[in-house]
Amino acid sequence: WFLINFVANWLAGIIGSYAESLGELAIFGGLAATLFIFAVVLWLLSGLYIIDPAERGVVLRFGQFQRITLEGPRWHFPYPIERVEKINVDSIRTSTHKGLMLTRDENIVNVEVAVQYRVADAQHFLFNVREPEGTLRDATISAVREVIGTSAMDFVLGEGRSEVAARTQDLLQKTLDSYGTGLVVTSVNLQDA
């Protein structure tokens, strides 16, 4: 009992309450244990999250990919062990690009292109390319320049607009697939030529 009393008095001195009996320390210990359990339960509850029908949840454990979660209520190990990135995979996004381009017959045309796209693969979107939207922009400019550079000005400005857009979309999608961006181009429209 001497050793137990000594440790109890020492702990009480550190805490500042100077308990004189083991019973008072037991009450404090019970309160501390209750507070600790309450804090752990709150921490575990912070791992609850909800994925909307249009989203995919990408669960990262210590920053490394673990799994994709679908819609509904879910749970993951709370921060700092795991975190969830929510990616909207149903919304159609638009990116426009404008520039002067040289045609096959050495004429300059002013072209504005609107690209509509969506995220098809959330994991690839997050991890394969540093800036997927920036990559889309650069690939779009490259694809449009290539298609317009192999076409005559009259074709680009007239009857060939839909073909230029279709060829640009095919070339753009092949480029994005080769980079593994996780993006799908839904349409390419020539706004102004």
Backbone as CSV, one residue per row, in Angstrom:
resi,resn,N_x,N_y,N_z,CA_x,CA_y,CA_z,C_x,C_y,C_z
1,TRP,0.814,-1.186,0.000,0.000,0.000,0.000,0.858,1.251,0.000
2,PHE,2.031,1.133,0.563,2.896,2.298,0.610,3.225,2.786,-0.801
3,LEU,3.581,1.872,-1.703,3.936,2.245,-3.080,2.734,2.845,-3.820
4,ILE,1.559,2.274,-3.624,0.349,2.788,-4.278,0.031,4.190,-3.761
5,ASN,0.131,4.390,-2.480,-0.110,5.706,-1.907,0.900,6.727,-2.412
6,PHE,2.166,6.306,-2.506,3.204,7.213,-2.986,2.925,7.657,-4.421
7,VAL,2.587,6.710,-5.320,2.296,7.034,-6.718,1.041,7.892,-6.816
8,ALA,0.032,7.587,-6.015,-1.207,8.362,-6.034,-0.944,9.796,-5.604
9,ASN,-0.172,9.980,-4.561,0.146,11.337,-4.112,1.011,12.078,-5.125
10,TRP,1.923,11.378,-5.739,2.772,12.008,-6.750,1.928,12.479,-7.937
11,LEU,1.006,11.606,-8.451,0.120,11.983,-9.557,-0.795,13.133,-9.164
12,ALA,-1.299,13.089,-7.955,-2.172,14.161,-7.494,-1.412,15.477,-7.433
13,GLY,-0.161,15.418,-7.054,0.659,16.634,-7.011,0.883,17.218,-8.402
14,ILE,1.087,16.365,-9.388,1.274,16.838,-10.764,-0.003,17.492,-11.272
15,ILE,-1.129,16.913,-11.002,-2.401,17.429,-11.486,-2.799,18.687,-10.711
16,GLY,-2.343,18.824,-9.489,-2.614,20.029,-8.736,-3.734,19.898,-7.723
17,SER,-4.283,18.711,-7.542,-5.414,18.586,-6.625,-4.985,18.068,-5.250
18,TYR,-3.775,17.545,-5.112,-3.234,17.041,-3.848,-4.225,16.125,-3.122
19,ALA,-4.597,15.057,-3.813,-5.525,14.093,-3.217,-4.842,13.398,-2.046
20,GLU,-5.576,13.184,-0.978,-5.000,12.545,0.198,-5.353,11.078,0.289
21,SER,-6.248,10.662,-0.543,-6.578,9.239,-0.465,-6.673,8.662,-1.861
22,LEU,-6.537,7.386,-1.944,-6.628,6.691,-3.228,-8.024,6.809,-3.824
23,GLY,-9.043,6.953,-3.035,-10.424,7.075,-3.504,-10.625,8.320,-4.343
24,GLU,-10.070,9.462,-3.905,-10.199,10.703,-4.676,-9.498,10.573,-6.022
25,LEU,-8.349,9.923,-6.036,-7.617,9.725,-7.291,-8.375,8.787,-8.216
26,ALA,-9.039,7.793,-7.648,-9.828,6.871,-8.462,-10.971,7.605,-9.143
27,ILE,-11.591,8.556,-8.431,-12.662,9.360,-9.044,-12.090,10.172,-10.192
28,PHE,-10.942,10.800,-9.970,-10.308,11.579,-11.035,-9.910,10.680,-12.202
29,GLY,-9.385,9.498,-11.886,-8.991,8.557,-12.941,-10.189,8.108,-13.764
30,GLY,-11.316,7.856,-13.071,-12.538,7.479,-13.787,-13.020,8.593,-14.701
31,LEU,-12.936,9.828,-14.225,-13.328,10.972,-15.043,-12.394,11.124,-16.245
32,ALA,-11.105,10.960,-16.026,-10.137,11.061,-17.127,-10.368,9.958,-18.156
33,ALA,-10.639,8.745,-17.679,-10.906,7.640,-18.603,-12.173,7.901,-19.401
34,THR,-13.202,8.434,-18.760,-14.456,8.749,-19.452,-14.231,9.814,-20.522
35,LEU,-13.481,10.857,-20.177,-13.183,11.905,-21.153,-12.358,11.365,-22.321
36,PHE,-11.421,10.477,-22.010,-10.603,9.885,-23.069,-11.459,9.045,-24.015
37,ILE,-12.340,8.223,-23.447,-13.228,7.386,-24.275,-14.151,8.268,-25.109
38,PHE,-14.679,9.328,-24.517,-15.539,10.256,-25.252,-14.784,10.889,-26.422
39,ALA,-13.527,11.284,-26.201,-12.714,11.884,-27.266,-12.441,10.876,-28.381
40,VAL,-12.171,9.630,-28.041,-11.920,8.594,-29.049,-13.184,8.330,-29.870
41,VAL,-14.347,8.281,-29.209,-15.611,8.066,-29.930,-15.881,9.226,-30.885
42,LEU,-15.668,10.459,-30.440,-15.848,11.622,-31.327,-14.891,11.553,-32.520
43,TRP,-13.648,11.161,-32.258,-12.670,11.046,-33.340,-13.117,9.995,-34.355
44,LEU,-13.602,8.853,-33.868,-14.079,7.802,-34.769,-15.314,8.254,-35.555
45,LEU,-16.201,9.008,-34.937,-17.383,9.519,-35.632,-17.025,10.543,-36.706
46,SER,-15.882,11.187,-36.570,-15.474,12.158,-37.585,-15.102,11.479,-38.906
47,GLY,-15.058,10.158,-38.906,-14.778,9.413,-40.128,-16.006,9.152,-40.980
48,LEU,-17.180,9.533,-40.511,-18.398,9.359,-41.307,-18.452,10.408,-42.415
49,TYR,-18.872,9.996,-43.605,-19.043,10.928,-44.713,-20.107,10.384,-45.660
50,ILE,-20.654,11.263,-46.494,-21.701,10.884,-47.437,-21.252,11.228,-48.845
51,ILE,-21.374,10.268,-49.741,-21.060,10.466,-51.157,-22.383,10.632,-51.906
52,ASP,-22.512,11.743,-52.624,-23.708,12.010,-53.430,-23.737,11.081,-54.640
53,PRO,-24.922,10.908,-55.256,-25.017,10.021,-56.427,-24.108,10.430,-57.590
54,ALA,-23.813,11.710,-57.717,-22.979,12.179,-58.826,-21.489,12.122,-58.508
55,GLU,-21.132,11.649,-57.325,-19.735,11.688,-56.897,-19.148,10.295,-56.726
56,ARG,-17.823,10.273,-56.676,-17.074,9.100,-56.250,-16.133,9.578,-55.151
57,GLY,-15.982,8.759,-54.132,-15.054,9.093,-53.062,-13.769,8.316,-53.253
58,VAL,-12.669,9.020,-53.232,-11.355,8.388,-53.343,-10.723,8.432,-51.955
59,VAL,-10.569,7.260,-51.344,-10.035,7.164,-49.989,-8.520,7.031,-50.065
60,LEU,-7.845,7.907,-49.337,-6.382,7.914,-49.282,-5.948,7.582,-47.864
61,ARG,-5.063,6.632,-47.730,-4.501,6.290,-46.424,-3.061,6.761,-46.409
62,PHE,-2.783,7.709,-45.538,-1.473,8.358,-45.469,-1.057,8.870,-46.848
63,GLY,-2.027,9.373,-47.630,-1.763,9.961,-48.940,-1.720,8.970,-50.084
64,GLN,-1.824,7.690,-49.812,-1.768,6.668,-50.863,-3.173,6.135,-51.141
65,PHE,-3.466,5.917,-52.429,-4.776,5.433,-52.839,-5.109,4.111,-52.158
66,GLN,-6.354,4.020,-51.638,-6.829,2.780,-51.031,-8.004,2.176,-51.793
67,ARG,-9.024,3.016,-52.048,-10.230,2.483,-52.693,-11.106,3.625,-53.202
68,ILE,-12.046,3.243,-54.078,-13.086,4.144,-54.579,-14.380,3.762,-53.870
69,THR,-15.098,4.759,-53.358,-16.383,4.482,-52.719,-17.502,5.094,-53.555
70,LEU,-18.632,4.407,-53.573,-19.795,4.847,-54.329,-20.735,5.633,-53.423
71,GLU,-21.890,5.993,-53.957,-22.833,6.843,-53.233,-23.329,6.210,-51.937
72,GLY,-23.723,7.088,-51.017,-24.287,6.643,-49.758,-23.419,7.025,-48.574
73,PRO,-23.890,6.720,-47.385,-23.087,7.001,-46.184,-21.935,6.004,-46.081
74,ARG,-20.790,6.490,-45.723,-19.572,5.667,-45.634,-18.790,6.056,-44.392
75,TRP,-17.782,5.248,-44.081,-16.899,5.535,-42.967,-15.466,5.244,-43.396
76,HIS,-14.556,6.063,-42.914,-13.122,5.823,-43.115,-12.407,6.149,-41.814
77,PHE,-11.190,5.636,-41.678,-10.408,6.000,-40.506,-10.201,7.508,-40.542
78,PRO,-10.475,8.187,-39.441,-10.388,9.656,-39.441,-8.974,10.181,-39.651
79,TYR,-8.915,11.496,-39.875,-7.645,12.204,-40.027,-6.808,11.963,-38.788
80,PRO,-5.561,11.727,-38.859,-4.621,11.834,-39.966,-4.368,10.523,-40.700
81,ILE,-5.119,9.479,-40.389,-4.867,8.181,-41.020,-5.389,8.165,-42.451
82,GLU,-6.648,8.511,-42.628,-7.242,8.512,-43.962,-7.961,9.827,-44.211
83,ARG,-8.127,10.145,-45.496,-8.956,11.271,-45.912,-9.645,10.886,-47.202
84,VAL,-10.716,11.609,-47.526,-11.528,11.292,-48.698,-11.568,12.498,-49.622
85,GLU,-11.267,12.267,-50.892,-11.423,13.287,-51.938,-12.703,12.953,-52.689
86,LYS,-13.641,13.891,-52.726,-14.899,13.681,-53.454,-14.755,14.286,-54.847
87,ILE,-15.013,13.463,-55.871,-14.891,13.894,-57.262,-16.252,13.741,-57.930
88,ASN,-16.741,14.827,-58.540,-18.004,14.784,-59.263,-17.741,14.174,-60.639
89,VAL,-18.357,13.015,-60.904,-18.120,12.310,-62.163,-19.278,12.448,-63.146
90,ASP,-20.358,13.105,-62.741,-21.516,13.241,-63.625,-21.634,14.608,-64.280
91,SER,-21.066,15.631,-63.672,-21.241,16.976,-64.222,-20.408,17.152,-65.491
92,ILE,-21.017,17.827,-66.447,-20.325,18.165,-67.691,-19.657,19.518,-67.482
93,ARG,-18.364,19.566,-67.697,-17.586,20.796,-67.532,-17.235,21.337,-68.906
94,THR,-17.013,22.632,-68.974,-16.701,23.269,-70.256,-15.383,24.025,-70.157
95,SER,-14.608,23.914,-71.212,-13.348,24.634,-71.313,-13.296,25.279,-72.693
96,THR,-13.023,26.574,-72.751,-12.949,27.262,-74.047,-11.521,27.730,-74.295
97,HIS,-11.170,27.731,-75.575,-9.832,28.139,-75.997,-9.963,28.944,-77.279
98,LYS,-9.187,30.012,-77.364,-9.266,30.902,-78.523,-7.858,31.192,-79.009
99,GLY,-7.695,31.249,-80.328,-6.382,31.572,-80.855,-6.356,31.690,-82.365
100,LEU,-5.271,32.273,-82.849,-5.029,32.377,-84.286,-4.262,31.142,-84.718
101,MET,-4.720,30.539,-85.852,-4.091,29.301,-86.303,-3.866,29.347,-87.800
102,LEU,-2.830,28.662,-88.234,-2.426,28.624,-89.634,-3.040,27.411,-90.318
103,THR,-3.677,27.652,-91.479,-4.296,26.554,-92.223,-3.281,25.961,-93.199
104,ARG,-3.691,24.859,-93.864,-2.828,24.189,-94.819,-2.448,25.125,-95.977
105,ASP,-3.379,25.995,-96.399,-3.096,26.910,-97.508,-2.506,28.236,-97.027
106,GLU,-1.897,28.223,-95.839,-1.142,29.336,-95.260,-1.975,30.585,-95.020
107,ASN,-3.187,30.417,-94.609,-4.034,31.516,-94.170,-4.192,31.418,-92.657
108,ILE,-4.402,32.555,-92.023,-4.575,32.582,-90.573,-6.065,32.732,-90.276
109,VAL,-6.567,31.847,-89.425,-7.965,31.918,-89.008,-8.028,32.075,-87.487
110,ASN,-9.031,32.830,-87.047,-9.267,33.012,-85.628,-10.279,31.950,-85.194
111,VAL,-9.864,31.073,-84.295,-10.698,29.937,-83.908,-10.944,29.977,-82.404
112,GLU,-12.201,29.749,-82.040,-12.555,29.570,-80.636,-13.225,28.211,-80.507
113,VAL,-12.693,27.392,-79.611,-13.171,26.022,-79.435,-13.725,25.871,-78.017
114,ALA,-14.898,25.251,-77.928,-15.478,24.909,-76.618,-15.461,23.393,-76.483
115,VAL,-14.827,22.916,-75.432,-14.725,21.485,-75.179,-15.554,21.167,-73.947
116,GLN,-16.460,20.206,-74.090,-17.228,19.740,-72.944,-16.693,18.360,-72.559
117,TYR,-16.502,18.179,-71.266,-15.894,16.936,-70.787,-16.424,16.606,-69.401
118,ARG,-16.145,15.382,-68.973,-16.483,14.946,-67.616,-15.387,14.010,-67.124
119,VAL,-15.379,13.785,-65.834,-14.417,12.868,-65.226,-14.993,11.460,-65.335
120,ALA,-14.245,10.555,-65.943,-14.693,9.165,-66.090,-14.056,8.268,-65.034
121,ASP,-12.809,8.536,-64.678,-12.088,7.711,-63.714,-11.486,8.625,-62.649
122,ALA,-12.069,8.605,-61.452,-11.638,9.505,-60.378,-10.195,9.242,-59.943
123,GLN,-9.789,7.983,-59.912,-8.422,7.658,-59.497,-7.412,8.214,-60.493
124,HIS,-7.637,8.003,-61.774,-6.723,8.536,-62.787,-6.726,10.062,-62.767
125,PHE,-7.904,10.656,-62.580,-8.028,12.108,-62.539,-7.172,12.705,-61.429
126,LEU,-7.141,12.046,-60.275,-6.380,12.578,-59.138,-4.888,12.280,-59.196
127,PHE,-4.504,11.121,-59.750,-3.127,10.683,-59.565,-2.250,10.613,-60.807
128,ASN,-2.815,10.486,-62.007,-1.965,10.275,-63.178,-1.365,11.544,-63.746
129,VAL,-2.077,12.649,-63.620,-1.614,13.920,-64.190,-1.736,14.978,-63.101
130,ARG,-0.734,15.838,-63.000,-0.735,16.844,-61.944,-1.903,17.818,-62.080
131,GLU,-2.143,18.351,-63.284,-3.235,19.293,-63.525,-4.054,18.808,-64.718
132,PRO,-5.074,17.988,-64.485,-5.842,17.434,-65.608,-6.490,18.497,-66.495
133,GLU,-7.030,19.579,-65.891,-7.652,20.627,-66.699,-6.617,21.370,-67.539
134,GLY,-5.449,21.614,-66.979,-4.366,22.246,-67.738,-3.888,21.346,-68.869
135,THR,-3.824,20.060,-68.599,-3.448,19.103,-69.644,-4.496,19.076,-70.740
136,LEU,-5.773,19.131,-70.363,-6.855,19.192,-71.345,-6.712,20.438,-72.215
137,ARG,-6.444,21.578,-71.604,-6.280,22.829,-72.353,-5.132,22.712,-73.367
138,ASP,-3.990,22.232,-72.915,-2.835,22.113,-73.812,-3.084,21.094,-74.922
139,ALA,-3.709,19.977,-74.583,-4.004,18.959,-75.598,-5.040,19.457,-76.594
140,THR,-5.995,20.262,-76.127,-6.999,20.829,-77.032,-6.349,21.771,-78.035
141,ILE,-5.505,22.646,-77.556,-4.822,23.587,-78.447,-3.994,22.830,-79.466
142,SER,-3.284,21.807,-79.024,-2.465,21.004,-79.935,-3.318,20.291,-80.984
143,ALA,-4.431,19.677,-80.544,-5.292,18.937,-81.472,-5.935,19.874,-82.492
144,VAL,-6.417,21.023,-82.034,-7.052,21.980,-82.957,-6.032,22.488,-83.970
145,ARG,-4.838,22.809,-83.509,-3.798,23.293,-84.438,-3.443,22.221,-85.468
146,GLU,-3.373,20.967,-85.025,-3.048,19.900,-85.968,-4.143,19.720,-87.010
147,VAL,-5.397,19.706,-86.591,-6.509,19.498,-87.531,-6.646,20.686,-88.471
148,ILE,-6.563,21.905,-87.953,-6.691,23.090,-88.810,-5.478,23.223,-89.720
149,GLY,-4.310,22.825,-89.235,-3.099,22.902,-90.051,-3.116,21.969,-91.244
150,THR,-3.956,20.950,-91.208,-4.063,20.021,-92.338,-5.319,20.276,-93.176
151,SER,-6.022,21.385,-92.899,-7.251,21.708,-93.622,-7.121,23.065,-94.309
152,ALA,-7.864,23.231,-95.383,-7.879,24.514,-96.102,-8.785,25.496,-95.369
153,MET,-8.509,26.804,-95.572,-9.266,27.836,-94.886,-10.756,27.764,-95.222
154,ASP,-11.103,27.595,-96.498,-12.511,27.535,-96.890,-13.218,26.360,-96.222
155,PHE,-12.524,25.254,-96.077,-13.097,24.077,-95.433,-13.365,24.364,-93.949
156,VAL,-12.405,25.009,-93.272,-12.539,25.316,-91.846,-13.664,26.317,-91.606
157,LEU,-13.769,27.320,-92.476,-14.773,28.368,-92.287,-16.151,27.967,-92.797
158,GLY,-16.217,26.982,-93.656,-17.490,26.636,-94.282,-18.009,25.276,-93.876
159,GLU,-18.139,24.428,-94.912,-18.814,23.145,-94.742,-18.072,22.149,-93.856
160,GLY,-16.825,22.380,-93.577,-16.034,21.397,-92.833,-15.965,21.628,-91.335
161,ARG,-16.721,22.587,-90.842,-16.645,22.898,-89.397,-16.964,21.680,-88.528
162,SER,-18.003,20.939,-88.878,-18.376,19.779,-88.050,-17.331,18.670,-88.153
163,GLU,-16.728,18.519,-89.331,-15.679,17.506,-89.479,-14.423,17.901,-88.707
164,VAL,-14.096,19.187,-88.725,-12.943,19.673,-87.957,-13.176,19.410,-86.466
165,ALA,-14.392,19.675,-86.007,-14.712,19.433,-84.595,-14.633,17.939,-84.262
166,ALA,-15.144,17.086,-85.147,-15.122,15.635,-84.898,-13.694,15.097,-84.894
167,ARG,-12.880,15.537,-85.850,-11.477,15.087,-85.887,-10.713,15.591,-84.665
168,THR,-11.021,16.817,-84.255,-10.373,17.369,-83.055,-10.755,16.564,-81.831
169,GLN,-12.025,16.195,-81.705,-12.476,15.416,-80.553,-11.795,14.058,-80.516
170,ASP,-11.690,13.388,-81.666,-11.030,12.074,-81.707,-9.561,12.181,-81.308
171,LEU,-8.875,13.152,-81.888,-7.448,13.330,-81.588,-7.248,13.722,-80.128
172,LEU,-8.100,14.594,-79.612,-8.011,15.032,-78.222,-8.239,13.864,-77.265
173,GLN,-9.246,13.041,-77.549,-9.529,11.902,-76.666,-8.381,10.900,-76.671
174,LYS,-7.788,10.650,-77.832,-6.639,9.736,-77.895,-5.481,10.271,-77.062
175,THR,-5.247,11.574,-77.134,-4.160,12.183,-76.368,-4.439,12.087,-74.868
176,LEU,-5.654,12.413,-74.463,-6.003,12.347,-73.040,-5.919,10.914,-72.514
177,ASP,-6.331,9.943,-73.328,-6.233,8.538,-72.925,-4.775,8.099,-72.778
178,SER,-3.920,8.572,-73.682,-2.509,8.182,-73.592,-1.847,8.776,-72.346
179,TYR,-2.332,9.914,-71.884,-1.810,10.519,-70.656,-2.451,9.916,-69.406
180,GLY,-3.571,9.217,-69.560,-4.269,8.633,-68.418,-4.911,9.671,-67.520
181,THR,-5.549,10.692,-68.115,-6.120,11.782,-67.329,-7.415,11.411,-66.620
182,GLY,-8.110,10.384,-67.084,-9.395,10.033,-66.505,-10.530,10.908,-67.007
183,LEU,-10.290,11.699,-68.067,-11.306,12.589,-68.634,-11.885,11.990,-69.909
184,VAL,-13.175,12.253,-70.142,-13.844,11.853,-71.380,-14.390,13.123,-72.019
185,VAL,-14.036,13.349,-73.286,-14.533,14.496,-74.026,-15.899,14.121,-74.580
186,THR,-16.915,14.909,-74.209,-18.272,14.613,-74.679,-18.600,15.353,-75.970
187,SER,-18.029,16.552,-76.158,-18.239,17.264,-77.416,-17.197,18.353,-77.606
188,VAL,-16.935,18.662,-78.879,-16.058,19.776,-79.252,-16.848,20.618,-80.248
189,ASN,-16.932,21.917,-79.971,-17.664,22.823,-80.849,-16.768,23.977,-81.265
190,LEU,-16.772,24.279,-82.573,-16.069,25.459,-83.067,-17.012,26.643,-82.879
191,GLN,-16.642,27.570,-82.026,-17.477,28.719,-81.709,-17.399,29.801,-82.775
192,ASP,-16.178,30.113,-83.189,-15.979,31.252,-84.071,-14.770,30.971,-84.945
193,ALA,-14.941,31.074,-86.255,-13.792,30.840,-87.145,-13.735,31.907,-88.198
